[in-house]
Amino acid sequence: MNKILQEDFDLAPCMVAGYESFMDGLLNIVHSGPICESVGERIKSYVLDFVQNHPLDSFDCFSDETYTRNYIGRDKSGWEAIVMSWKKGNRTAIHAHPQFAGYTFADGEFLVEVFEPFKEGICLVQEMTISDIHGVYAIGKAGKYNNHIHRITCLSDTAHSLHVYSDDALKGEKLDEQMIY
């Protein structure tokens, strides 16, 4: 399989061969109207259905140091879909996202920590351990990259997740752990 990795991705519109129909269906949903709860639920349902019927083991590109990002599509408005492959102990920084951030856990086990702004830092408000196919999304303010502050840690030997963002996820703000109250 020809994978597009983060360092090779120039943020221009693209679709990886074999994922055109997935991206077409996703883009039909995201361009059906403004980002709102009903669109979020439709995206979540669509991606959950996809991962239930299409195992992501063709993305078995793991690293001991960090999770790997494999872009499968991006359109001219910025919407993107990324498969992430994880090994036990891989974790994200505490970070935020553009207006829409959705992630679907396809296999494996994860710890998801959600934070909210508090004083001059952030405060942990929710922890979820996810060990089955499960979708999560958040809708924040348009044009901002400080929405949905969270951290994901892989707890299983290996795992995969499929992420959908309304804009370049790498623009999301990263926060220092020392900011946690």
RAGI-V652232 format. One record per pair of residues at least 12 apart in sequence whose C-alpha atoms are under 8 Angstrom apart, sorted by the first residue. I is the first residue (numbers start at 1). J is the second residue. Records with the same first field share a line. If there is no record, write none. Layout:
I=J + J
//
This chain:
1=58
2=16 + 17
3=16 + 70 + 71 + 72
4=16 + 70 + 71 + 72
5=68 + 69 + 70 + 71
6=69 + 70 + 71
9=71
11=74 + 78 + 168
12=74 + 75 + 76
13=73 + 74 + 75 + 76 + 78
14=72 + 73 + 74 + 75
15=72 + 73 + 74
16=71 + 72 + 73
19=72 + 73
20=73
22=50
23=73 + 81
26=43 + 46
27=75 + 79
29=42 + 43
30=43
35=100 + 139
36=139
37=139
40=137 + 138 + 139
44=102 + 104 + 135 + 136 + 137
45=135
47=104 + 135 + 162
48=104 + 133 + 134 + 135
51=104 + 106 + 133 + 162
52=106 + 133
55=106
56=83 + 106 + 160
57=160
59=83 + 84 + 85 + 160
60=85
61=85
62=85 + 86 + 87 + 158
63=86 + 87
64=87 + 90
65=90
66=86 + 87 + 90 + 91 + 92
67=84 + 85 + 86 + 87 + 90 + 91 + 92
68=84 + 85 + 86
69=82 + 83 + 84 + 85
70=82 + 83 + 84
71=83
77=167
78=166 + 167 + 168
79=164 + 165 + 166 + 167 + 168
80=164 + 165 + 166 + 167 + 168
81=162 + 163 + 164 + 165
82=162 + 163 + 164
83=160 + 161 + 162 + 163
84=160 + 161 + 162 + 163
85=158 + 159 + 160 + 161
86=154 + 158 + 159 + 160
87=154 + 155 + 156 + 157 + 158 + 159
88=154 + 155 + 156 + 157 + 158
89=153 + 154 + 155
90=153 + 154
91=151 + 152 + 153 + 154
92=151 + 152 + 153
93=151 + 152 + 174 + 175
94=149 + 150 + 151 + 174 + 175 + 176 + 177
95=146 + 149 + 150 + 151 + 172 + 173 + 174 + 175
96=145 + 146 + 147 + 148 + 149 + 150 + 172 + 173 + 174
97=144 + 145 + 146 + 147 + 148 + 149 + 165 + 169 + 170 + 171 + 172 + 173
98=140 + 141 + 142 + 143 + 144 + 145 + 146 + 147 + 165 + 166 + 167 + 168 + 169 + 171 + 172
99=138 + 139 + 140 + 141 + 142 + 143 + 144 + 145 + 147 + 165 + 166 + 167
100=137 + 138 + 139 + 140 + 164 + 165 + 166 + 167
101=137 + 138 + 139 + 148 + 163 + 164 + 165 + 166
102=135 + 136 + 137 + 138 + 163 + 164 + 165
103=135 + 136 + 137 + 161 + 162 + 163 + 164
104=133 + 134 + 135 + 136 + 161 + 162 + 163
105=130 + 132 + 133 + 134 + 135 + 160 + 161 + 162
106=132 + 133 + 134 + 159 + 160 + 161 + 162
107=131 + 132 + 133 + 159 + 160 + 161
108=131 + 132 + 154 + 155 + 156 + 157 + 158 + 159 + 160
109=129 + 130 + 131 + 132 + 154 + 155 + 156 + 159
110=128 + 129 + 130 + 131 + 152 + 153 + 154 + 155 + 156
111=127 + 128 + 129 + 130 + 152 + 153 + 154 + 155
112=127 + 128 + 129 + 130 + 150 + 151 + 152 + 153
113=125 + 126 + 127 + 128 + 150 + 151 + 152
114=126 + 127 + 148 + 149 + 150 + 151
115=148 + 149 + 150
116=148 + 149
118=181
120=179
121=179 + 180 + 181
122=179 + 180 + 181
123=180 + 181
124=180 + 181
145=171 + 172 + 173
146=172 + 173
147=172
//
